[in-house]
Amino acid sequence: MTRIVVHIDRLVLCGYRPQDRLALGDALRCELADRLSTPQAARALATRAGADRVRLPAIAMPRHAGPARVGERLAGGIARGLTP
């Protein structure tokens, strides 16, 4: 079994309501867990060395997206950045 540990030290999102931060963080964690737990992601991650920082291109966000949708989109962008 392969274990993947992702640590997000700080997540800064401008333009979102402070009261949405917990829901957004939960959605991001759940979606990242789903996307990074596939066998394909595990194989791709196994070939990478540890990364202190991952730079991603801009992630398009639908206007007025709720916290769950924002978390899903962010996780998708992060997963694409980690598993080329």
Residue frames as qw, qx, qy, qz and C-alpha x, y, z in Angstrom:
[[0.000, 0.890, 0.456, 0.000, 0.00, 0.00, 0.00],
 [0.402, 0.303, -0.003, 0.864, 1.25, 3.47, -0.88],
 [0.227, -0.767, -0.466, 0.378, 0.63, 6.33, 1.47],
 [0.299, 0.535, 0.180, 0.770, 0.36, 9.87, 0.16],
 [0.316, -0.660, -0.416, 0.540, 0.65, 12.78, 2.59],
 [0.232, 0.613, 0.243, 0.715, -0.33, 16.23, 1.39],
 [0.344, -0.577, -0.413, 0.614, 0.24, 19.13, 3.74],
 [0.172, 0.739, 0.274, 0.591, -1.23, 22.52, 2.88],
 [0.408, -0.175, -0.407, 0.799, 0.49, 25.02, 5.12],
 [0.125, 0.499, 0.250, -0.820, -1.56, 27.98, 4.04],
 [0.267, 0.482, 0.717, 0.427, -4.34, 28.53, 1.53],
 [0.015, 0.453, 0.142, -0.880, -5.06, 32.12, 0.58],
 [0.193, 0.492, 0.732, 0.429, -8.17, 32.79, -1.48],
 [0.025, 0.223, 0.130, -0.966, -9.15, 36.38, -2.02],
 [0.388, -0.021, -0.371, -0.844, -12.74, 37.32, -2.71],
 [0.544, -0.290, -0.770, -0.164, -14.46, 34.59, -0.68],
 [0.514, -0.690, -0.007, -0.509, -16.52, 35.06, 2.44],
 [0.021, -0.486, 0.772, -0.409, -14.68, 34.27, 5.69],
 [0.690, -0.109, 0.508, -0.504, -17.61, 32.12, 6.86],
 [0.896, 0.356, -0.125, -0.233, -17.10, 29.84, 3.81],
 [0.141, 0.696, -0.702, 0.054, -13.52, 28.94, 4.71],
 [0.495, -0.237, 0.804, -0.227, -14.29, 25.72, 6.56],
 [0.798, 0.401, 0.378, -0.245, -16.66, 24.40, 3.89],
 [0.543, 0.769, -0.319, -0.108, -14.17, 25.31, 1.18],
 [0.073, -0.602, 0.787, -0.114, -11.29, 23.61, 3.01],
 [0.660, -0.020, 0.707, -0.255, -13.37, 20.48, 3.61],
 [0.781, 0.572, 0.137, -0.209, -14.37, 20.30, -0.06],
 [0.340, 0.771, -0.537, -0.028, -10.74, 20.72, -1.10],
 [0.311, -0.430, 0.830, -0.174, -9.54, 17.96, 1.26],
 [0.751, 0.186, 0.577, -0.262, -12.25, 15.50, 0.19],
 [0.714, 0.680, -0.023, -0.163, -11.77, 16.10, -3.52],
 [0.171, 0.730, -0.662, 0.016, -7.96, 15.87, -3.27],
 [0.510, -0.252, 0.799, -0.193, -8.29, 12.58, -1.38],
 [0.799, 0.398, 0.395, -0.216, -10.53, 11.20, -4.13],
 [0.588, 0.779, -0.200, -0.087, -8.33, 12.39, -6.98],
 [0.108, 0.704, -0.693, 0.114, -5.01, 11.31, -5.45],
 [0.624, -0.247, 0.694, -0.262, -6.19, 7.88, -4.28],
 [0.872, 0.424, -0.018, -0.244, -6.47, 6.37, -7.77],
 [0.873, -0.133, 0.307, 0.356, -3.87, 3.83, -8.93],
 [0.566, 0.645, 0.149, 0.491, -2.90, 6.16, -11.80],
 [0.135, -0.927, 0.141, -0.319, -2.23, 9.05, -9.40],
 [0.770, -0.560, 0.292, 0.090, -0.21, 6.77, -7.10],
 [0.834, 0.184, 0.260, 0.451, 1.99, 5.66, -10.03],
 [0.333, 0.798, 0.060, 0.498, 2.49, 9.25, -11.22],
 [0.372, -0.878, 0.185, -0.239, 3.33, 10.48, -7.72],
 [0.891, -0.334, 0.221, 0.212, 5.73, 7.60, -7.10],
 [0.735, 0.365, 0.153, 0.550, 7.92, 8.81, -9.97],
 [0.060, 0.872, -0.029, 0.485, 8.17, 12.36, -8.57],
 [0.452, 0.034, -0.548, 0.703, 10.61, 13.49, -5.95],
 [0.203, -0.681, -0.553, 0.435, 9.19, 15.42, -2.99],
 [0.211, 0.596, 0.265, 0.728, 8.02, 18.90, -3.90],
 [0.216, -0.287, -0.451, 0.817, 8.32, 21.84, -1.56],
 [0.296, 0.521, 0.156, -0.785, 6.08, 23.91, -3.78],
 [0.411, 0.356, 0.760, 0.357, 3.87, 23.25, -6.75],
 [0.138, 0.394, -0.077, -0.906, 3.17, 26.13, -9.11],
 [0.403, 0.457, 0.792, 0.052, -0.05, 25.86, -11.04],
 [0.051, 0.258, 0.401, 0.877, -1.48, 27.78, -13.94],
 [0.381, -0.044, 0.211, -0.899, -4.59, 29.82, -13.27],
 [0.059, 0.279, 0.958, -0.040, -7.64, 27.74, -12.40],
 [0.252, -0.291, -0.361, -0.849, -10.83, 29.01, -14.01],
 [0.020, 0.270, 0.798, -0.538, -13.57, 29.51, -11.45],
 [0.056, -0.604, -0.652, -0.455, -17.23, 29.92, -12.36],
 [0.113, -0.374, 0.154, -0.908, -18.68, 33.20, -11.14],
 [0.618, -0.347, 0.190, -0.679, -20.61, 32.83, -7.87],
 [0.701, 0.050, -0.712, 0.000, -19.37, 29.27, -7.35],
 [0.708, -0.645, 0.031, -0.285, -20.17, 27.94, -3.89],
 [0.349, -0.692, 0.627, -0.076, -17.53, 26.57, -1.50],
 [0.829, -0.015, 0.559, 0.012, -17.99, 22.96, -2.63],
 [0.723, 0.663, 0.145, 0.128, -17.50, 23.86, -6.30],
 [0.094, 0.907, -0.391, 0.122, -14.47, 26.03, -5.51],
 [0.580, -0.500, 0.642, -0.047, -12.90, 23.18, -3.52],
 [0.858, 0.261, 0.438, 0.062, -13.52, 20.75, -6.38],
 [0.557, 0.816, -0.044, 0.147, -11.98, 23.06, -8.97],
 [0.142, -0.839, 0.513, -0.114, -8.94, 23.79, -6.80],
 [0.734, -0.275, 0.621, -0.008, -8.40, 20.09, -6.12],
 [0.819, 0.501, 0.264, 0.087, -8.62, 19.37, -9.84],
 [0.340, 0.890, -0.254, 0.166, -5.94, 21.96, -10.57],
 [0.387, -0.684, 0.606, -0.122, -3.69, 20.70, -7.79],
 [0.848, -0.013, 0.531, 0.004, -4.08, 17.09, -8.87],
 [0.727, 0.667, 0.069, 0.145, -3.20, 18.02, -12.47],
 [0.090, 0.889, -0.409, 0.184, -0.12, 19.86, -11.18],
 [0.538, -0.516, 0.655, -0.128, 1.01, 16.87, -9.12],
 [0.688, 0.074, 0.715, 0.095, 0.25, 14.16, -11.68],
 [0.228, 0.578, -0.366, -0.693, 1.33, 15.36, -15.14]]
